[in-house]
Amino acid sequence: MPDVTLVGVTDPDRDRAADLAATVGTTPADDVDDLLARGVDAAWVCVPPFAHGEVEERLAAAGVALFVEKPLGLDVATAERVQAAVHAAGVPTSVGHHWRSSTVVARAHEVLAGRTVRLVTATWLDKVPPVAWWAHRGSSGGQVVEQAVHVLDLARLLGGEVTAVHAVVDAAAPAGGDVDAATAGTLRFAGGAVGTLAATCRLAWKHRAGLEVYADDLALSITEEQLTVRDGGGEGGTWTVEVDPAEARTAADRAFVDHLHGREPSGAGTVVDHAEGLRTHRLACALADSVASGQPVVLGG
């Protein structure tokens, strides 16, 4: 982006930091202190779930704006601690729920305007990602917290707040890990709608990740690449919108940079601040808590 200067990259793995720095045309920093010494206005905190917390708190205390990769941590307590820190510091934030910056999602929002949502079905049917920490619950938080949180965020955006959840799992973990093989969950929305979540990491390919939303005489199917609408009233007929999924990731970054410059985001780009991301994180963790307790979990306001 022409209005951005990259001043450094830091990572505990020095070789990876050096590789990324070379790729994006900057230099590696020894640590967060070294990065701060370079005069940083904003930082992208792209760390695994287990590494959230202290990094954001230190950057916020230094007055640095934060773009934080999802999920916001392994649990709610860490994310709430960070939220308290960024609120006290008054720094701008955004969370990497980039699906919200897709023209597909913006169009879905328009189609649903004025319609009462009845049913939401969220799915994430995939393989184990090729990073060492992902298959371990103590590092990733599990598939629902780390991965399916994207479609849970869309469920909140398009269906409204979730007031209660109940989930069960197939606990047969993938080789070398301890995350659940599959999760099935039910959701109750504040507006009266009901929903489901289905997730598995036991495929050898990414089969589907997306959301289906149903209202009276209206059906929407949403993925990163496509929106398909069947409308029995309104516009009528069946129609499709297709996009390049990379556009939403760029738009989410662009929206945050525009926000820091005091400009309105262009296109579908959206800033999802840390407080809003925390609401989605609480939903994902509530499903994990329901699995652990074997009981429904009621979410607060």
C-alpha positions as CSV (number, residue, x, y, z in Angstrom):
1,M,0.0,0.0,0.0
2,P,1.5,3.3,-1.0
3,D,0.5,5.1,2.2
4,V,2.2,2.4,4.4
5,T,5.8,1.9,5.3
6,L,6.8,-1.5,6.7
7,V,9.4,-0.8,9.4
8,G,10.1,-4.4,10.7
9,V,9.1,-8.0,11.4
10,T,9.7,-9.9,14.6
11,D,9.2,-13.5,15.5
12,P,10.7,-15.9,18.0
13,D,11.9,-17.9,15.0
14,R,14.6,-15.6,13.6
15,D,14.9,-17.4,10.3
16,R,11.2,-17.0,9.6
17,A,11.3,-13.3,10.6
18,A,14.2,-12.8,8.2
19,D,12.4,-14.6,5.3
20,L,9.2,-12.6,5.7
21,A,11.1,-9.3,6.1
22,A,13.0,-10.0,2.9
23,T,9.8,-10.9,1.1
24,V,8.0,-7.6,2.1
25,G,11.1,-5.4,1.8
26,T,11.9,-4.6,5.4
27,T,14.3,-5.8,8.1
28,P,13.8,-8.2,11.0
29,A,13.6,-6.9,14.5
30,D,15.1,-8.7,17.4
31,D,12.0,-8.5,19.6
32,V,9.0,-6.3,20.4
33,D,11.2,-3.8,22.1
34,D,13.3,-3.5,19.0
35,L,10.2,-3.1,16.9
36,L,8.8,-0.4,19.2
37,A,12.1,1.5,19.0
38,R,11.6,1.9,15.3
39,G,8.6,4.2,15.8
40,V,5.7,1.9,15.0
41,D,2.2,3.4,14.4
42,A,0.4,0.0,14.0
43,A,1.3,-3.6,14.3
44,W,-0.3,-6.8,12.8
45,V,-0.2,-9.4,15.5
46,C,-0.3,-12.6,13.5
47,V,0.5,-15.2,16.2
48,P,-0.9,-18.7,17.0
49,P,-3.7,-18.8,19.6
50,F,-1.5,-19.7,22.5
51,A,0.8,-16.7,21.9
52,H,-1.9,-14.0,22.3
53,G,-2.0,-11.8,25.4
54,E,1.3,-10.2,26.4
55,V,2.2,-9.1,22.9
56,E,-1.0,-7.1,22.5
57,E,-0.8,-5.7,26.0
58,R,2.7,-4.4,25.5
59,L,1.9,-2.8,22.1
60,A,-1.3,-1.2,23.4
61,A,0.6,0.2,26.4
62,A,3.0,1.8,23.9
63,G,0.1,3.4,22.0
64,V,0.3,1.2,19.0
65,A,-2.8,0.4,16.9
66,L,-3.4,-3.3,16.6
67,F,-4.7,-5.6,13.9
68,V,-5.1,-8.9,15.7
69,E,-5.3,-12.3,13.9
70,K,-8.2,-14.5,15.1
71,P,-8.8,-16.3,17.3
72,L,-8.1,-13.9,20.1
73,G,-6.6,-16.6,22.4
74,L,-7.1,-20.0,23.8
75,D,-9.8,-18.9,26.2
76,V,-12.1,-16.0,27.0
77,A,-10.0,-14.7,29.9
78,T,-7.0,-13.9,27.8
79,A,-9.1,-12.1,25.2
80,E,-10.9,-10.1,27.9
81,R,-7.6,-9.1,29.4
82,V,-6.4,-7.8,26.1
83,Q,-9.7,-6.0,25.6
84,A,-9.2,-4.2,28.9
85,A,-5.7,-3.2,27.9
86,V,-6.7,-1.8,24.5
87,H,-9.7,0.0,25.9
88,A,-7.5,1.6,28.7
89,A,-4.9,2.6,26.1
90,G,-7.6,3.9,23.6
91,V,-5.8,2.4,20.6
92,P,-7.6,1.5,17.4
93,T,-8.0,-2.2,16.8
94,S,-9.2,-4.6,14.1
95,V,-9.6,-8.4,14.2
96,G,-8.8,-10.7,11.2
97,H,-12.5,-11.7,10.5
98,H,-11.8,-10.9,6.9
99,W,-15.0,-12.6,5.6
100,R,-16.9,-9.5,6.7
101,S,-14.9,-7.5,4.1
102,S,-16.1,-9.6,1.2
103,T,-18.5,-8.2,-1.3
104,V,-20.3,-11.6,-1.1
105,V,-21.1,-11.0,2.6
106,A,-22.0,-7.3,2.0
107,R,-24.4,-8.5,-0.7
108,A,-25.9,-11.1,1.6
109,H,-26.4,-8.5,4.2
110,E,-28.4,-6.4,1.7
111,V,-30.5,-9.3,0.6
112,L,-31.4,-10.1,4.2
113,A,-32.4,-6.6,5.1
114,G,-35.9,-6.5,6.5
115,R,-36.2,-10.3,6.4
116,T,-36.6,-12.5,9.6
117,V,-33.9,-15.2,9.7
118,R,-35.3,-18.6,10.7
119,L,-32.4,-21.0,10.3
120,V,-28.6,-20.7,10.1
121,T,-26.4,-23.7,9.3
122,A,-22.6,-23.2,9.6
123,T,-20.0,-25.7,8.3
124,W,-16.3,-26.2,8.3
125,L,-15.3,-29.5,6.8
126,D,-11.6,-29.6,6.2
127,K,-8.2,-31.2,6.8
128,V,-5.7,-30.6,9.6
129,P,-3.7,-27.5,8.6
130,P,0.0,-28.1,8.0
131,V,1.3,-26.3,11.1
132,A,2.7,-28.2,14.1
133,W,0.6,-26.4,16.8
134,W,-2.8,-26.8,15.2
135,A,-3.7,-30.4,16.2
136,H,-3.0,-29.7,19.9
137,R,-5.8,-28.2,21.9
138,G,-3.4,-26.5,24.3
139,S,-1.9,-24.6,21.4
140,S,-4.9,-24.0,19.0
141,G,-7.9,-24.2,21.2
142,G,-9.4,-26.8,18.8
143,Q,-11.1,-26.5,15.5
144,V,-14.1,-24.6,16.6
145,V,-12.1,-21.9,18.4
146,E,-9.3,-21.6,15.8
147,Q,-11.0,-22.3,12.5
148,A,-14.8,-22.4,12.6
149,V,-14.8,-19.1,14.4
150,H,-15.0,-17.5,10.9
151,V,-18.4,-19.0,10.1
152,L,-19.6,-18.3,13.7
153,D,-18.7,-14.7,13.1
154,L,-20.8,-14.7,10.0
155,A,-23.7,-16.4,11.9
156,R,-23.6,-13.5,14.4
157,L,-23.4,-10.9,11.6
158,L,-26.3,-12.2,9.6
159,G,-28.4,-14.1,12.1
160,G,-28.0,-11.9,15.2
161,E,-26.6,-12.6,18.6
162,V,-26.6,-16.1,19.9
163,T,-28.1,-16.6,23.4
164,A,-27.4,-20.4,24.0
165,V,-25.4,-23.2,22.6
166,H,-25.1,-27.0,23.0
167,A,-22.3,-29.1,21.4
168,V,-21.1,-32.7,21.3
169,V,-18.0,-34.2,19.6
170,D,-16.4,-37.2,18.2
171,A,-13.2,-37.1,20.3
172,A,-11.1,-39.4,18.0
173,A,-8.2,-37.1,17.5
174,P,-6.0,-37.0,14.4
175,A,-2.6,-38.7,14.5
176,G,-0.2,-36.8,16.7
177,G,-2.8,-34.5,18.2
178,D,-5.7,-34.2,20.7
179,V,-8.3,-32.0,19.0
180,D,-11.7,-33.4,18.4
181,A,-12.3,-35.2,15.1
182,A,-15.8,-33.6,14.6
183,T,-18.2,-31.2,16.4
184,A,-21.9,-30.8,16.1
185,G,-23.5,-27.9,17.8
186,T,-26.9,-26.2,18.1
187,L,-27.4,-22.4,18.5
188,R,-30.3,-20.3,19.7
189,F,-30.5,-16.7,18.4
190,A,-31.9,-13.8,20.2
191,G,-34.3,-13.1,17.4
192,G,-35.8,-16.6,17.6
193,A,-33.9,-18.3,14.9
194,V,-32.1,-21.6,15.4
195,G,-28.9,-22.8,14.0
196,T,-26.3,-25.6,13.7
197,L,-22.6,-25.9,13.4
198,A,-20.9,-29.0,11.8
199,A,-17.1,-29.2,11.8
200,T,-14.5,-31.9,11.1
201,C,-10.8,-31.9,10.5
202,R,-10.6,-35.5,9.4
203,L,-10.7,-35.1,5.6
204,A,-7.7,-35.0,3.3
205,W,-9.1,-31.8,1.5
206,K,-11.1,-28.7,2.3
207,H,-14.6,-29.8,1.4
208,R,-16.7,-26.8,2.5
209,A,-16.5,-23.8,4.8
210,G,-19.5,-21.6,4.7
211,L,-22.9,-20.5,6.0
212,E,-26.5,-21.1,4.8
213,V,-29.2,-18.7,6.0
214,Y,-32.9,-19.2,5.5
215,A,-35.7,-16.7,5.9
216,D,-39.3,-16.9,4.6
217,D,-39.1,-17.8,0.9
218,L,-35.4,-17.0,0.9
219,A,-32.3,-19.2,0.9
220,L,-28.7,-18.0,0.9
221,S,-25.5,-20.1,0.6
222,I,-22.3,-18.2,1.4
223,T,-18.6,-19.3,1.0
224,E,-15.5,-17.2,0.6
225,E,-15.8,-17.5,-3.1
226,Q,-19.5,-17.3,-3.8
227,L,-23.0,-16.2,-2.8
228,T,-26.0,-18.1,-4.1
229,V,-29.5,-16.7,-3.5
230,R,-32.8,-18.4,-4.2
231,D,-35.6,-15.8,-3.6
232,G,-39.2,-16.9,-3.8
233,G,-40.4,-13.4,-3.4
234,G,-38.5,-10.1,-3.6
235,E,-36.2,-10.2,-6.7
236,G,-37.3,-13.7,-7.5
237,G,-35.3,-16.5,-9.1
238,T,-31.9,-17.9,-8.3
239,W,-28.7,-15.9,-8.8
240,T,-25.0,-16.1,-7.9
241,V,-22.2,-13.7,-7.1
242,E,-18.6,-14.9,-7.3
243,V,-15.4,-13.2,-6.0
244,D,-11.7,-13.9,-5.5
245,P,-11.4,-14.7,-1.8
246,A,-8.0,-12.9,-1.6
247,E,-9.9,-9.6,-2.2
248,A,-11.5,-9.8,1.3
249,R,-8.2,-10.2,3.0
250,T,-6.7,-7.2,1.2
251,A,-9.9,-5.2,1.9
252,A,-9.8,-5.9,5.6
253,D,-6.2,-4.6,5.8
254,R,-7.0,-1.6,3.6
255,A,-10.0,-0.8,5.8
256,F,-7.9,-0.7,8.9
257,V,-5.2,1.5,7.2
258,D,-8.0,3.9,6.1
259,H,-9.4,3.9,9.6
260,L,-5.9,4.9,10.9
261,H,-5.8,7.7,8.4
262,G,-9.2,8.9,9.4
263,R,-10.8,7.9,6.1
264,E,-14.0,5.9,5.4
265,P,-13.1,2.3,4.1
266,S,-13.6,1.9,0.4
267,G,-15.8,-0.9,-1.0
268,A,-16.8,-3.7,1.3
269,G,-13.8,-3.3,3.6
270,T,-14.8,-3.4,7.3
271,V,-13.0,-2.8,10.6
272,V,-14.0,-5.4,13.2
273,D,-12.8,-3.9,16.4
274,H,-11.4,-6.1,19.3
275,A,-14.6,-5.7,21.3
276,E,-16.7,-7.1,18.4
277,G,-14.2,-9.9,17.8
278,L,-14.4,-10.7,21.5
279,R,-18.2,-11.4,21.1
280,T,-17.5,-13.9,18.4
281,H,-14.7,-15.4,20.5
282,R,-17.0,-15.9,23.4
283,L,-19.4,-17.8,21.2
284,A,-16.7,-20.2,19.9
285,C,-15.5,-20.7,23.5
286,A,-19.0,-21.3,24.7
287,L,-19.3,-24.2,22.3
288,A,-16.0,-25.6,23.6
289,D,-17.3,-25.2,27.1
290,S,-20.5,-27.0,26.3
291,V,-18.4,-30.0,25.0
292,A,-16.3,-30.0,28.2
293,S,-19.4,-29.9,30.5
294,G,-21.8,-31.9,28.4
295,Q,-24.4,-29.2,29.1
296,P,-25.9,-26.3,27.2
297,V,-24.2,-22.9,27.8
298,V,-26.1,-19.6,28.1
299,L,-24.3,-16.6,26.7
300,G,-24.6,-13.2,28.4
301,G,-25.5,-9.9,26.8
